[in-house]
Amino acid sequence: MSDDTKQPPALRVVMMPRDANVYGTIFGGVILSYLDQAGFIEARKLALHRWVTVSIEKVDFRAPVFIGDAVSFYTSTEHTGTTSIKIRIHVEADRLSSGETVHVTEARLTMVAVNQECRPIPFASPPTAGIEAGDMTEA
Ligand SMILES: CC(C)(COP(=O)(O)OP(=O)(O)OC[C@H]1O[C@@H](n2cnc3c(N)ncnc32)[C@H](O)[C@@H]1OP(=O)(O)O)[C@@H](O)C(=O)NCCC(=O)NCCS
């Protein structure tokens, strides 16, 4: 077990036919979308704000993902700034066909805490998500 996978994943998802191309492998963009969600789950552990993704570093896909694979997104906070945090995400797929676990990719996201006007705010400031409960129940 690597350091990345010692904690439970932030997100685990089974890939469905709607996520796949005509060859039965999963679109890279689907994995990118889940990276974003996993990043948000990590960010909200630090503070309950509106978080936006400002940057996703280069992502290399090392193995394909297939329909029926259970894909796990393991997150950790690598760096904290004033309004931003950098999150590392390690992605593994458990094959439906064999049960084998394969390393799919890893990524680094930078997320910024913002106010209702979408301007950066220090993430260590008191939670602001509740203030917006009327117009924001999801990220
Ligand atoms: C995120 C956003 C509010 C930042 O605005 P900005 O004017 O660049 O703000 P700042 O220059 O004050 O930077 C804010 C923080 O983001 C960091 N940052 C800005 N651009 C960055 C980049 N390209 N990569 C990494 N970090 C970045 C800064 O270093 C700073 O971090 P710190 O406060 O921890 O030191 C603005 O760029 C934005 O709204 N982007 C769109 C976000 C979005 O909608 N994402 C989803 C796309 S569909």
The ligand as an ORCA input file, in Angstrom:
! r2SCAN-3c Opt
* xyz 0 1
  C      -9.804     31.883     -9.054
  C      -9.882     33.400     -9.316
  C     -11.005     33.995     -8.467
  C      -8.544     33.959     -8.895
  O      -8.567     35.318     -9.225
  P      -7.198     36.131     -9.329
  O      -7.549     37.518     -9.704
  O      -6.213     35.375    -10.134
  O      -6.757     36.132     -7.807
  P      -5.317     36.307     -7.206
  O      -4.301     36.755     -8.204
  O      -5.523     37.115     -5.941
  O      -4.918     34.805     -6.788
  C      -5.645     34.127     -5.770
  C      -4.880     32.869     -5.422
  O      -4.907     31.983     -6.526
  C      -3.577     31.629     -6.884
  N      -3.563     31.477     -8.334
  C      -4.037     32.345     -9.243
  N      -3.866     31.845    -10.485
  C      -3.275     30.638    -10.342
  C      -2.837     29.630    -11.240
  N      -2.985     29.766    -12.564
  N      -2.270     28.517    -10.737
  C      -2.130     28.346     -9.417
  N      -2.540     29.260     -8.488
  C      -3.089     30.400     -8.953
  C      -2.708     32.763     -6.401
  O      -1.376     32.320     -6.207
  C      -3.403     33.110     -5.103
  O      -3.061     32.174     -4.086
  P      -2.767     32.624     -2.543
  O      -3.794     33.627     -2.124
  O      -2.890     31.343     -1.756
  O      -1.385     33.195     -2.526
  C     -10.166     33.710    -10.830
  O      -9.005     33.372    -11.594
  C     -11.347     32.929    -11.360
  O     -12.492     33.249    -11.073
  N     -11.074     31.882    -12.175
  C     -12.162     31.009    -12.666
  C     -12.396     29.850    -11.662
  C     -13.448     28.913    -12.205
  O     -14.547     29.312    -12.509
  N     -13.063     27.618    -12.336
  C     -13.908     26.656    -12.976
  C     -13.730     26.756    -14.450
  S     -15.098     26.054    -15.322
*
